[in-house]
Amino acid sequence: MLYQLAHILRDDFPWLWNSIDTVNGWFFALRYSSKSEEIVRRCNEDIPYNDVFDERRAA
């Protein structure tokens, strides 16, 4: 039932589907904005590959 409703909205009312998608994006940003900034910061950090390989050689 929910699957059919989602496809009807997407196929027959694209303006409503896009509006719901936009509002969902706003709610996501409100809830996870601080966490997403932390994720981006951590992804931009350097990964210490040399430390990992040095530990394997020492073992």
N, CA, C and O atoms as a printed pandas DataFrame, in Angstrom:
     atom_number atom_name residue_name chain_id  residue_number  x_coord  y_coord  z_coord
0              1         N          MET        A               1    0.816   -1.190    0.000
1              2        CA          MET        A               1    0.000    0.000    0.000
2              3         C          MET        A               1    0.866    1.263    0.000
3              4         O          MET        A               1    0.670    2.153   -0.827
4              5         N          LEU        A               2    1.817    1.335    0.925
5              6        CA          LEU        A               2    2.686    2.503    0.993
6              7         C          LEU        A               2    3.563    2.618   -0.259
7              8         O          LEU        A               2    3.821    3.713   -0.757
8              9         N          TYR        A               3    4.012    1.457   -0.753
9             10        CA          TYR        A               3    4.817    1.417   -1.972
10            11         C          TYR        A               3    4.021    1.981   -3.149
11            12         O          TYR        A               3    4.543    2.776   -3.931
12            13         N          GLN        A               4    2.758    1.570   -3.274
13            14        CA          GLN        A               4    1.905    2.054   -4.357
14            15         C          GLN        A               4    1.657    3.555   -4.222
15            16         O          GLN        A               4    1.669    4.282   -5.216
16            17         N          LEU        A               5    1.437    4.010   -3.011
17            18        CA          LEU        A               5    1.210    5.440   -2.779
18            19         C          LEU        A               5    2.443    6.253   -3.177
19            20         O          LEU        A               5    2.325    7.309   -3.799
20            21         N          ALA        A               6    3.616    5.756   -2.815
21            22        CA          ALA        A               6    4.846    6.467   -3.167
22            23         C          ALA        A               6    5.010    6.551   -4.681
23            24         O          ALA        A               6    5.432    7.585   -5.198
24            25         N          HIS        A               7    4.685    5.486   -5.390
25            26        CA          HIS        A               7    4.812    5.510   -6.851
26            27         C          HIS        A               7    3.753    6.395   -7.503
27            28         O          HIS        A               7    4.025    7.044   -8.513
28            29         N          ILE        A               8    2.563    6.425   -6.941
29            30        CA          ILE        A               8    1.541    7.328   -7.474
30            31         C          ILE        A               8    1.982    8.774   -7.298
31            32         O          ILE        A               8    1.868    9.583   -8.220
32            33         N          LEU        A               9    2.487    9.097   -6.106
33            34        CA          LEU        A               9    2.969   10.463   -5.872
34            35         C          LEU        A               9    4.109   10.814   -6.816
35            36         O          LEU        A               9    4.130   11.899   -7.398
36            37         N          ARG        A              10    5.048    9.901   -6.966
37            38        CA          ARG        A              10    6.217   10.176   -7.800
38            39         C          ARG        A              10    5.838   10.322   -9.272
39            40         O          ARG        A              10    6.343   11.207   -9.964
40            41         N          ASP        A              11    4.943    9.448   -9.749
41            42        CA          ASP        A              11    4.616    9.435  -11.180
42            43         C          ASP        A              11    3.574   10.477  -11.574
43            44         O          ASP        A              11    3.685   11.103  -12.628
44            45         N          ASP        A              12    2.555   10.665  -10.721
45            46        CA          ASP        A              12    1.439   11.540  -11.092
46            47         C          ASP        A              12    1.528   12.950  -10.526
47            48         O          ASP        A              12    0.935   13.880  -11.072
48            49         N          PHE        A              13    2.267   13.109   -9.431
49            50        CA          PHE        A              13    2.389   14.416   -8.784
50            51         C          PHE        A              13    3.858   14.728   -8.486
51            52         O          PHE        A              13    4.260   14.787   -7.324
52            53         N          PRO        A              14    4.656   14.928   -9.540
53            54        CA          PRO        A              14    6.096   15.148   -9.306
54            55         C          PRO        A              14    6.382   16.405   -8.482
55            56         O          PRO        A              14    7.369   16.445   -7.747
56            57         N          TRP        A              15    5.539   17.425   -8.592
57            58        CA          TRP        A              15    5.749   18.644   -7.806
58            59         C          TRP        A              15    5.600   18.360   -6.316
59            60         O          TRP        A              15    6.336   18.916   -5.500
60            61         N          LEU        A              16    4.638   17.486   -5.956
61            62        CA          LEU        A              16    4.456   17.119   -4.559
62            63         C          LEU        A              16    5.606   16.236   -4.075
63            64         O          LEU        A              16    6.086   16.383   -2.951
64            65         N          TRP        A              17    6.035   15.325   -4.937
65            66        CA          TRP        A              17    7.164   14.440   -4.608
66            67         C          TRP        A              17    8.422   15.271   -4.346
67            68         O          TRP        A              17    9.140   15.022   -3.378
68            69         N          ASN        A              18    8.686   16.251   -5.198
69            70        CA          ASN        A              18    9.862   17.108   -5.027
70            71         C          ASN        A              18    9.742   17.978   -3.780
71            72         O          ASN        A              18   10.739   18.236   -3.105
72            73         N          SER        A              19    8.546   18.426   -3.474
73            74        CA          SER        A              19    8.334   19.227   -2.266
74            75         C          SER        A              19    8.603   18.402   -1.012
75            76         O          SER        A              19    9.260   18.870   -0.082
76            77         N          ILE        A              20    8.095   17.181   -0.990
77            78        CA          ILE        A              20    8.336   16.293    0.149
78            79         C          ILE        A              20    9.827   16.018    0.287
79            80         O          ILE        A              20   10.357   15.988    1.398
80            81         N          ASP        A              21   10.502   15.817   -0.837
81            82        CA          ASP        A              21   11.947   15.571   -0.819
82            83         C          ASP        A              21   12.704   16.768   -0.252
83            84         O          ASP        A              21   13.650   16.597    0.517
84            85         N          THR        A              22   12.295   17.965   -0.626
85            86        CA          THR        A              22   12.941   19.176   -0.120
86            87         C          THR        A              22   12.737   19.334    1.384
87            88         O          THR        A              22   13.677   19.639    2.117
88            89         N          VAL        A              23   11.512   19.126    1.831
89            90        CA          VAL        A              23   11.228   19.234    3.266
90            91         C          VAL        A              23   11.996   18.171    4.040
91            92         O          VAL        A              23   12.513   18.444    5.123
92            93         N          ASN        A              24   12.075   16.963    3.494
93            94        CA          ASN        A              24   12.845   15.900    4.137
94            95         C          ASN        A              24   14.319   16.300    4.258
95            96         O          ASN        A              24   14.959   16.023    5.272
96            97         N          GLY        A              25   14.847   16.944    3.234
97            98        CA          GLY        A              25   16.226   17.433    3.291
98            99         C          GLY        A              25   16.422   18.469    4.382
99           100         O          GLY        A              25   17.449   18.478    5.061
100          101         N          TRP        A              26   15.435   19.344    4.551
101          102        CA          TRP        A              26   15.519   20.351    5.626
102          103         C          TRP        A              26   15.530   19.689    6.997
103          104         O          TRP        A              26   16.326   20.047    7.865
104          105         N          PHE        A              27   14.633   18.715    7.183
105          106        CA          PHE        A              27   14.599   18.008    8.475
106          107         C          PHE        A              27   15.904   17.267    8.736
107          108         O          PHE        A              27   16.399   17.251    9.863
108          109         N          PHE        A              28   16.461   16.653    7.694
109          110        CA          PHE        A              28   17.741   15.958    7.841
110          111         C          PHE        A              28   18.828   16.939    8.253
111          112         O          PHE        A              28   19.628   16.648    9.142
112          113         N          ALA        A              29   18.859   18.097    7.612
113          114        CA          ALA        A              29   19.868   19.108    7.941
114          115         C          ALA        A              29   19.694   19.622    9.368
115          116         O          ALA        A              29   20.682   19.848   10.066
116          117         N          LEU        A              30   18.460   19.808    9.805
117          118        CA          LEU        A              30   18.220   20.261   11.175
118          119         C          LEU        A              30   18.703   19.237   12.195
119          120         O          LEU        A              30   19.271   19.591   13.229
120          121         N          ARG        A              31   18.471   17.976   11.894
121          122        CA          ARG        A              31   18.810   16.940   12.871
122          123         C          ARG        A              31   20.289   16.595   12.861
123          124         O          ARG        A              31   20.876   16.382   13.922
124          125         N          TYR        A              32   20.907   16.534   11.682
125          126        CA          TYR        A              32   22.262   16.003   11.578
126          127         C          TYR        A              32   23.312   17.025   11.163
127          128         O          TYR        A              32   24.428   16.634   10.821
128          129         N          SER        A              33   23.002   18.313   11.178
129          130        CA          SER        A              33   23.962   19.297   10.674
130          131         C          SER        A              33   25.259   19.287   11.465
131          132         O          SER        A              33   26.334   19.378   10.872
132          133         N          SER        A              34   25.190   19.181   12.776
133          134        CA          SER        A              34   26.429   19.187   13.564
134          135         C          SER        A              34   27.220   17.904   13.339
135          136         O          SER        A              34   28.450   17.933   13.298
136          137         N          LYS        A              35   26.532   16.793   13.196
137          138        CA          LYS        A              35   27.217   15.524   12.951
138          139         C          LYS        A              35   27.840   15.492   11.561
139          140         O          LYS        A              35   28.932   14.951   11.386
140          141         N          SER        A              36   27.162   16.061   10.574
141          142        CA          SER        A              36   27.704   16.026    9.217
142          143         C          SER        A              36   28.971   16.873    9.115
143          144         O          SER        A              36   29.885   16.528    8.367
144          145         N          GLU        A              37   29.033   17.970    9.855
145          146        CA          GLU        A              37   30.253   18.776    9.862
146          147         C          GLU        A              37   31.405   17.976   10.464
147          148         O          GLU        A              37   32.539   18.076    9.995
148          149         N          GLU        A              38   31.124   17.188   11.492
149          150        CA          GLU        A              38   32.156   16.357   12.106
150          151         C          GLU        A              38   32.616   15.262   11.148
151          152         O          GLU        A              38   33.806   14.954   11.082
152          153         N          ILE        A              39   31.685   14.678   10.410
153          154        CA          ILE        A              39   32.045   13.637    9.437
154          155         C          ILE        A              39   32.933   14.213    8.349
155          156         O          ILE        A              39   33.931   13.596    7.979
156          157         N          VAL        A              40   32.590   15.376    7.834
157          158        CA          VAL        A              40   33.403   16.004    6.790
158          159         C          VAL        A              40   34.793   16.326    7.332
159          160         O          VAL        A              40   35.790   16.136    6.635
160          161         N          ARG        A              41   34.862   16.809    8.564
161          162        CA          ARG        A              41   36.154   17.134    9.162
162          163         C          ARG        A              41   37.005   15.878    9.296
163          164         O          ARG        A              41   38.195   15.899    8.981
164          165         N          ARG        A              42   36.407   14.789    9.760
165          166        CA          ARG        A              42   37.164   13.549    9.939
166          167         C          ARG        A              42   37.592   12.947    8.604
167          168         O          ARG        A              42   38.664   12.349    8.510
168          169         N          CYS        A              43   36.777   13.099    7.591
169          170        CA          CYS        A              43   37.143   12.568    6.264
170          171         C          CYS        A              43   38.311   13.338    5.654
171          172         O          CYS        A              43   39.055   12.795    4.837
172          173         N          ASN        A              44   38.471   14.582    6.041
173          174        CA          ASN        A              44   39.558   15.395    5.499
174          175         C          ASN        A              44   40.859   15.251    6.282
175          176         O          ASN        A              44   41.883   15.799    5.873
176          177         N          GLU        A              45   40.839   14.525    7.402
177          178        CA          GLU        A              45   42.063   14.321    8.166
178          179         C          GLU        A              45   42.961   13.322    7.443
179          180         O          GLU        A              45   42.484   12.462    6.702
180          181         N          ASP        A              46   44.259   13.448    7.669
181          182        CA          ASP        A              46   45.200   12.496    7.098
182          183         C          ASP        A              46   45.135   11.186    7.867
183          184         O          ASP        A              46   45.031   11.177    9.093
184          185         N          ILE        A              47   45.197   10.097    7.144
185          186        CA          ILE        A              47   45.218    8.785    7.772
186          187         C          ILE        A              47   46.675    8.374    7.935
187          188         O          ILE        A              47   47.432    8.386    6.964
188          189         N          PRO        A              48   47.071    8.017    9.134
189          190        CA          PRO        A              48   48.491    7.690    9.385
190          191         C          PRO        A              48   48.849    6.282    8.883
191          192         O          PRO        A              48   49.027    5.361    9.681
192          193         N          TYR        A              49   48.953    6.124    7.564
193          194        CA          TYR        A              49   49.262    4.810    6.993
194          195         C          TYR        A              49   50.631    4.307    7.446
195          196         O          TYR        A              49   50.808    3.111    7.675
196          197         N          ASN        A              50   51.577    5.196    7.571
197          198        CA          ASN        A              50   52.920    4.764    7.957
198          199         C          ASN        A              50   52.918    4.119    9.342
199          200         O          ASN        A              50   53.643    3.151    9.571
200          201         N          ASP        A              51   52.115    4.642   10.265
201          202        CA          ASP        A              51   52.042    4.060   11.598
202          203         C          ASP        A              51   51.507    2.636   11.549
203          204         O          ASP        A              51   51.976    1.771   12.289
204          205         N          VAL        A              52   50.537    2.388   10.692
205          206        CA          VAL        A              52   49.955    1.047   10.577
206          207         C          VAL        A              52   50.993    0.083   10.029
207          208         O          VAL        A              52   51.144   -1.021   10.551
208          209         N          PHE        A              53   51.707    0.478    8.990
209          210        CA          PHE        A              53   52.686   -0.418    8.397
210          211         C          PHE        A              53   53.880   -0.638    9.328
211          212         O          PHE        A              53   54.446   -1.731    9.356
212          213         N          ASP        A              54   54.264    0.380   10.084
213          214        CA          ASP        A              54   55.369    0.214   11.020
214          215         C          ASP        A              54   55.011   -0.768   12.132
215          216         O          ASP        A              54   55.865   -1.537   12.572
216          217         N          GLU        A              55   53.753   -0.754   12.592
217          218        CA          GLU        A              55   53.323   -1.670   13.630
218          219         C          GLU        A              55   53.338   -3.116   13.122
219          220         O          GLU        A              55   53.666   -4.033   13.874
220          221         N          ARG        A              56   52.988   -3.317   11.864
221          222        CA          ARG        A              56   52.974   -4.678   11.293
222          223         C          ARG        A              56   54.395   -5.217   11.161
223          224         O          ARG        A              56   54.633   -6.403   11.391
224          225         N          ARG        A              57   55.333   -4.357   10.795
225          226        CA          ARG        A              57   56.717   -4.802   10.645
226          227         C          ARG        A              57   57.344   -5.145   12.002
227          228         O          ARG        A              57   58.179   -6.044   12.101
228          229         N          ALA        A              58   56.929   -4.416   13.045
229          230        CA          ALA        A              58   57.491   -4.651   14.375
230          231         C          ALA        A              58   56.988   -5.951   14.977
231          232         O          ALA        A              58   57.665   -6.534   15.824
232          233         N          ALA        A              59   55.835   -6.415   14.569
233          234        CA          ALA        A              59   55.237   -7.633   15.153
234          235         C          ALA        A              59   55.879   -8.907   14.638
235          236         O          ALA        A              59   55.484  -10.002   15.037
